[in-house]
Amino acid sequence: MAEYYNNQFGGGRNRNKRDSSSIWLTLLDVVMMAISVATALTLLIIFVGRFFEPETLWYFSLAGLVAPIVYMVAIALMLYWIIRWKWKMFLFTTVFVVLGFPFVSLYCKINIGKEYGEPRYERGNIKILSYNVRYMYDDEGLKNSTDSILAFINEVRPDIICLQELPTQGAQYDKVMSSLSKYHHSKIYPEADDGVVCFSKYRIIRSDSIVGFCDTGKGIWADLKINDDTVRLYNMHLQTTSIKPEERDYINNKRFLESADSGRVQKFANMAERLFENSCKRAHQANTLRHDMAHCRYPMIVCGDFNDIPMSYAYRTIAGKLTDTFSEQGEGYVHTFRGFFGLLRIDYILVSKQFQTLSYEVVPTDLSDHLPVISRVILKNDK
């Protein structure tokens, strides 16, 4: 009798609950399907965008800024479709996750079998430091960090130093040159309020600016005599993003989420326009540098602040067949720019195939709006 009443009166409620649950799951699947398609299209744009100059397809260059986030979303969607046992959608998202896997090492590096303890390096290794010093002022632009930066450099004791945004005159410049006087150094090119400069414990045979850099881009090369070899060192600061301090504050402090902010669309539109314009200039600078590098017959070390991400036309053009030292010896997810939620790696040390990468490190410090990048390499024929 109890079973009869349960079937007659309780069963309907259970069926209604099941039907309601099924409807909500179906709606959720539809939403997730739309997100999956949008994510796949965005990843496709990011993958392909590296091969096109920004002025050709401007939105391709901007999509790369969110590459790590979009890829993580794709992985989450893949797991969702496994849970839901929707194999067609699972395979669809898996395709894009697999396509993106070769690029993971540009953003995140997992070292399996890592050895702990004090590392020991072979004799003849070359310790390289690349650092955008932001006119020798801290991230907020308020505190002079010249003494702290010089103390850091002298503690690290690199063999090669590539600095960007270094003041070209005044007390700060004089202090830098005095503190690093034991190094050979290139002339600062071009002559402006700030420039790029190379310091080297190895003799500098010759150096010059990179001809053809436009706007605020700055680049130099220096030929170093390392034992019996000549090595070409490049140091550059590509076109800045031109994001203003108040705009960085607007993004970092998530002010765009405030309901009272009615002008957020226009603000982001203005930033996007400047990002596009400057990415076009970086593309031209990257082409200029690539042309110069193509005529170099020596092993190469390329350092600098590219102001662009690994999934960009500028990075792909410059990197070419060079090795990104992070991709070889980095660890975990690394950023070199302290803004934009710590998502951007825009400072690089690249080397040609004649070098083996021994180590890579980004040092956490607040002396500039960038973080110093340090890498050890060794010429293979010196081993």
N, C-alpha and C positions, 0 to 999 in steps of 0.2 A: 504493500500500500504506500509506504513512504517513497519507494522508488517511483511509483506511479505519479504521485504529486510532484516529485522533483522533476520528472520528465515533462509534466504538464505545465508547471509554473516556474520552475527554476531554470530549466533548459533554455527557455527563450532569452532570459537575461544573459546567460553565458554565451549564447550564440551572438547576441547583440554586442557583447564585449569583444568577442573574437572578430566580428565583422568590423567594428569600430577600429580595433587595433590594426586590422588588415588594411583598412582605408588609409590610416595615418602612415603606415609603413610604405604603402604604394606612393603616397604623396612625397614622402621622404626620398624614396628611390628616384622619383622624377626630378626632384630638386638636385639630388646628388649626381644624377645623370647630366643635368645641365651644367653643373660645376665641373664635372669630369671633361665635358666637351670644351668648355672655356679654358680649363687648365691645359688640356692637350694643345689647343690652338696657340695659347701663350707660349708654351714650351717650344712649339714648332717655330714660332716667330723668333724666340731667343736663339735657338740652334742655328737658324738660317741667317739671322741678322748680323752675325759676325763677318759675313762675307760681302756685305753691302756697305758702301759709304753712307753715313747718316743722312746726307742731303738727298740721297736717292729714295730711301724709305725711312723717314724720320722716326716713326713710331717703333721701328725695330730697335733702334739704339736706346730708347727709353725703357723698353721692356726688360732689357738685360739687368737693370738695376734691382729687380726683384727676383732674379733667377734662383737664388737659394730657397727663398720662401715658396715659390711656385713648385720647385722640385719636391720639397717636403710635403706640400699639399698633394702632389701626385702620388707619393708613397702612401700617405694616409688614405687617399681614395682607393688605391689598390687593396689595402688591408680591409677597407669597408666592403668592397665587393666580394672579398673572400668570405667575410662573415655573413654576407647576405646570400652567398652561393649563386651569384649572378656571374657566370663564367665568361660570357661575352664581354661584359663591361670590365671584368677583371683583366682579360687579355688585352682589351683596348688600352687601359691605363698602364698595364705592364709594358707594352710596346714603347711608350714614351719614357717610362722610368729606365728601361734598358738603353734607349737611345741617349739618355742624359748621363748614364753612368760614366762614360769616359771623361766627362767634364767635372766629375765630383772632386777629383784630385786638385782642381784649380781652386776649390773652396775649402775642402776638408780632407785632411790626410790622416789615415789611421795607420800607425806603425805597429805591426804585429811582431812580437819577439823583441821588443825594445830592451836595450841594456841600460840598467840604472847605475848610478855612481858617477864619479868624475870621468868624463870622456877623455880618451887619449888619441891624439891626432898624429898622423905621419909627419915626418920632417918635410919641410918645403911647402906646407899648406899656407894658403893665403886667406887672411881674415879681412872681410870686406864689410864696411858700414855704409849704409845709405840712409840719409836722414833729412827730411824737410824740417828746418829749424824755425820756420815762421818768423823771420826777422829777429830771432832771438827773444821772442816773447811767448808767454804761456798761452794755453788754450783760450783764455778769456781776453788775451791781448792787453792785460793790465800789468803783469809782473815781468820785469826783465829777467830772463833766464840764462843769460850769457855765461855766467860763472858756473851754473849748475850743468849746462850742456857741455862746457869744456871739461869740467870735472868728470862727467860721465864718459866722454871720449877718451880722456887720459886713463881712466880706469879700465875701459874695454881694450885699449891699446890695439886698434886695428892696423893692418898693413896698408889698406887702401880706404880712404874716406871720400864719400861723395855727398856734398851738402847742397841742398836747394833752398831758395829764398834766404840766402845769406846777405846781410847788408853789405853794400859795396864801398862804404866809406864811413867815417866817424869812429867814435870810441869803441863801439862793439866790433867793428871790422878790425881795428888795430889790435884789440885784445885777442881776437881769434888768431890773427896772423902771428902774434907774439907767442901764444900758448902752443901753437902747432908749428913752430919754426923748425923743428927737427925734421919735418917732412918736406919733400919736394912738393911744389904745388903749381897748378896751372893758373893762368890768368883767369880772372872772372869774366865770363862772356854772357850776354852782351853788357856793355856799360849802362847800367840803369840803377834804380834804387835798390834792387836786389838782383842776385844772380846765382849761377851754379858754379861750383869750384871742385876740383879734385885735389886731394892730398895723397901722397904716396911715399912709402919708405923706399920704393924702387925708383930708380932714376927715370925722369920724364924726358924722353928723347925729343919729342915735339908735341905740340897741342894747338888746337884752334877751335873756333866756334863752328857749329853745323850751319852751313850756308842754306838759306831758304826758309828758316823757321819764321812763321808769321805771327803777328799780334804779340801776345805776352809770352809765347812759348820760348824757352831758352834751352840750348843744348850745346855741349862741348864734347870733344874727343881728346884723348891723350894717349900717346904710345909709350908704354912702360917697358923698360929693360928688366926682365925677370930671369936671372941666371943667363942662359944663352938664348933665351927666347924673347921675342917682341910680342907684347900683348896690347891690343887696342881696348881702351877703356872709354865707355860712353857714359855721360852723366847728363840727365835732362829733367826739365820741369815742363811738362806739356800744359796746354791751355787750361787755365783754372775753370772750375764750374761756375764761378761768379755768384755763388749762393751767399747772400748777405748775412751778417751776424744775427740780425733780428729774425731772418727767415730760418736760420738754424735753430734759434731759440723756439720759434713757432713750431718746428717739427719735433725737436728733441723733447720739449715739454708737453707735446700733444695738445697744443692750444686749439688745433683744428677740430677737436672733439667737443669743444665748448659750444653749447646751444646758441649762445649770444653771437657767435661768429658767423655773420651772414656773408662775409666776403671771401670765404675759404676757396670757392671755385676760382675766383679771379686770381687769388694769390698763387694757387697751384698752377694756374694757366701761365702766369708770368714766369714762374720758376721753370716750368717745362719749356717755355720758349727759349729762355737763356741756356738751359741745359742742351737743347737741340743745337742752337747756334754755336756753342762752344765745343760740342762733340764733332761738329763739322770741321772746326779749326784743328782739333786734335787729330782728326783723320788726315788732313793735309800735312800736319807736322809728322805724323807716323809714316806717311808715304815718303816724305823728304828724308827722314832718318833711314828708312829701309833702302832707299836709293844709295845713300852714303855707305851703308853697311855692305851692300852688294859689291862694292868696289874694294872692300877691305880683305886682304889676304892673310891677316893675322888671327890668332885665337881672340875671341871677344868676350868682354864682360860689360853688360849693359845694366846700369843702375838708374834709379830716378823715381820721381813722382809722376806717374802717367795720368793722374786724375781720371782714371777710367778703370772699369772692372775687368776681370778676366774674360767675360763673355762679351767682348766689345771688338769693334773693327780695329781700333787703335792697338789694343793688346795683341790681337791675332797677327796684325801686320808687322809689328815690331818683333814679337816672339819668334814667328816663323819656325825655323828648325832649332832655335835655341832651347835650352833647358831652363825651366823655372825652378829655382832652387827650393822654393816651398814645396812644389810637387814631388821633389825628390826626398827632402828631409824634414818637411814641416810636420806639425803634429796638431790634430784636432782642427777646429774652425778658427781661422785667424783673420783679424782685421788690422789695418794699419792706419785708418782714419778714425779719430775719436768721436766724430759726430755720426749722425744717421743711424743711431741705435747700435753702433758697433758692428755693422753689417759689411762694410766696404774694405776690401783689400785693393789699394790703388798704388802702393809703393812696391817696387820690385827689384830683385837682383836676378838677372838672367845670364847664362853663360853658354858658350858654344860647346860643341861635342868634344873638344880637346880637354875639357875640364871634367873632373868628378866632384860632385857635391858631397861634402862631409857633414855639414850641419846647417841648420837654419833656425833663427830665433827672432821673435819680435818682442822687444823689451817694453813692459808696461811702465809708462811714465807720463806725467802731465806737464812736461816742459814745453810742449808744442801741441798743435792740434793734430799732428801726425805722430806715429810711433816709429822709433828707430828699428831698422831691419839689419840683422847681422847674419852673415853666412860665411862658412869656410869652404874653400874649394882647393883643388890641387890639379896641376897640369899632369895629365896621364903619362906623358913621356918623361916626367921627372921622377916617377915612382921607382 
